[in-house]
Amino acid sequence: MTTGPQRPPERKKKKEYRGKYTPRRKVCAFCVDKIKDIDYKDVGRLRRYLSERAKIEPRRKTGTCARHQRGLTVALKRARYVALLPFTAEHIRESGFNLRG
């Protein structure tokens, strides 16, 4: 007889579990292309960083580094000011929908 606590009998493992899913880290597209200054006139590139409601996408979603995210924000705002990019989504502009009241 044993005096200490007894172990339960060994059970067969159904599947080997490898752990929590870790997604692949996103890399900055501007660093990969070795772009130092982001040009506000490059509308094709800038449009990818706007949501469907014309909001600036965050770093965690796009994978842009901090330095390029700051430059990207300035370039997007300049492009909006010169009317190369929209301030709001098209369906909001057409309907004249007011969110505040």
N, C-alpha and C positions, 0 to 999 in steps of 0.2 A: 504494500500500500504506500501511496505517496501522500505527503503531508501538505504540499503546496497546491495552488490552483491548477486544474487540468486544462489542457488545450483541447479545442474541438478537433474532430478528425479532419485530415486534409481533404480539401475539395478540389475537383478538377476545374481549371480555369476555362471559361468558354472561349474568350478571345483575348488576345494580347492587346492592351490599350496603350497607345503611344503617348498620350498626353493631350494637352490643349492645343487646338489649331492656332498656329501663328501665321498670319498672312505675310506675304513678301513685302519688304519695305519699298515704298515708292521713292523714286529718285527724281531730282529736279530736272525738268526738261531743258531749262536754260543752262544749267551747269553741264549737262551732257552735250549740248550743242555749242558750248563755250561762248555764250552770249553774255557780254558784260553789261551793256546798256539796253534796256527794253524800249523799243520804238513804239510810240503811240499810234503811228500810221500803219503798223502791221496788224490790220484788223482781223485777218484770218487766224493768226496766232492768239490774239487777245480774246477772241470770241469763245475759245475753248474754256476760258477761266471765268465765264459768266454762267449763272444758272438760267433756267428757262424763264425765270421772272426778272432776269437781268441784274441779279445780285452777284457780288464778287464772291467766288467760291473760297472757302477757308483752306489753309495750308494742309490740314489733316486730310482733306479730301483730294486735293490736287497733287500733293507730294512736293510742292515747291519749297525751296529752302527759304530761310527768313530774309536773307538779303534780297533775293529775287522777288519775294512776295511783296516787300515794301516798294520796290521799283515797279512791279506789276500793278499795284494799286494806284500809283501815281499815273502810270501810262493809261490805265483804264479810265481814270477820272478826266485826264486830258482828252482822250478820244471821245468821251461823252460830251465834254464841253464844246468840242469842234463838230459835234453831231455825226461822228463816224460810228458811234455805238449808242444804243438806246439807254435812257435812264430807267425806263420801266418796260414791262412786257407789253407786247402788241395788243393782246386782248384787253388789257387794262386801259390802254390809250384809246382804243376804239369805243369802248363802252362808257368811258368817263366815270367808271366806278370809283367811289370815294371810300377808302378804308376807315377813315376817322369819324365818320358820322353821317 
